[in-house]
Amino acid sequence: MENTPSTVFDILIWVGAIVSLVGFFGLVWCIFRVMRAKRANLPEDEMHAVLQKVLPLNLGALFLSVIGLMMVVVGIFLA
């Protein structure tokens, strides 16, 4: 088993994978939050408030997922 040191690109790949997973779990959380609100049969005003709170988190999680995947791709191309 070789004991080669990690390069910057290997680290970039792993950090990108972790960032992407954090974004993915954020997206899953947003899905469950909206499903729970939908099952509660909230009035339209309360449902609108829940969706307004979840939307920025959803976009942030999507952004993290995309940035993480881009880090992985760049790390693979440059490695």
C-alpha positions as CSV (number, residue, x, y, z in Angstrom):
1,M,0.0,0.0,0.0
2,E,1.5,3.3,-1.1
3,N,1.7,6.1,1.3
4,T,1.4,9.1,-1.1
5,P,0.8,12.5,0.3
6,S,-2.5,14.1,-0.5
7,T,-2.4,16.8,-3.1
8,V,-4.3,20.0,-3.1
9,F,-6.6,18.5,-5.7
10,D,-7.4,15.5,-3.6
11,I,-8.3,17.8,-0.7
12,L,-10.4,19.9,-3.1
13,I,-12.3,16.7,-4.2
14,W,-13.1,15.6,-0.6
15,V,-14.0,19.1,0.6
16,G,-16.3,19.5,-2.5
17,A,-18.0,16.2,-1.7
18,I,-18.6,17.2,1.9
19,V,-20.0,20.6,0.8
20,S,-22.2,18.9,-1.7
21,L,-23.5,16.5,0.9
22,V,-24.3,19.3,3.3
23,G,-26.3,21.0,0.5
24,F,-28.1,17.7,-0.3
25,F,-29.1,17.2,3.3
26,G,-30.3,20.8,3.4
27,L,-32.5,20.1,0.4
28,V,-33.9,17.0,2.0
29,W,-34.6,19.0,5.2
30,C,-36.5,21.6,3.1
31,I,-38.6,18.8,1.5
32,F,-39.5,17.3,4.8
33,R,-40.4,20.7,6.3
34,V,-42.8,21.6,3.4
35,M,-44.3,18.1,3.5
36,R,-44.9,18.4,7.2
37,A,-46.6,21.8,6.7
38,K,-48.7,20.4,3.8
39,R,-49.9,17.5,6.0
40,A,-50.9,19.8,8.7
41,N,-53.5,21.4,6.4
42,L,-52.4,24.9,7.4
43,P,-54.4,27.9,6.4
44,E,-53.2,29.7,3.3
45,D,-51.5,32.5,5.2
46,E,-49.6,30.2,7.5
47,M,-48.6,27.9,4.6
48,H,-47.3,31.0,2.7
49,A,-45.3,32.0,5.8
50,V,-43.7,28.5,6.0
51,L,-42.8,28.6,2.3
52,Q,-41.3,32.0,2.7
53,K,-39.1,30.8,5.5
54,V,-38.0,27.6,3.6
55,L,-37.3,29.2,0.2
56,P,-34.0,31.0,1.1
57,L,-32.8,27.8,2.9
58,N,-33.7,25.8,-0.1
59,L,-31.8,28.1,-2.5
60,G,-28.8,28.1,-0.1
61,A,-28.8,24.4,0.0
62,L,-29.0,24.2,-3.8
63,F,-26.2,26.6,-4.1
64,L,-24.0,24.5,-1.7
65,S,-24.7,21.4,-3.7
66,V,-23.8,23.0,-7.0
67,I,-20.6,24.6,-5.6
68,G,-19.6,21.3,-4.0
69,L,-20.1,19.4,-7.3
70,M,-18.2,22.1,-9.1
71,M,-15.3,21.7,-6.7
72,V,-15.3,17.9,-7.2
73,V,-15.3,18.3,-11.0
74,V,-12.5,20.9,-10.9
75,G,-10.5,18.7,-8.6
76,I,-10.9,15.7,-10.8
77,F,-9.9,17.7,-14.0
78,L,-6.8,19.2,-12.4
79,A,-5.6,16.1,-10.5
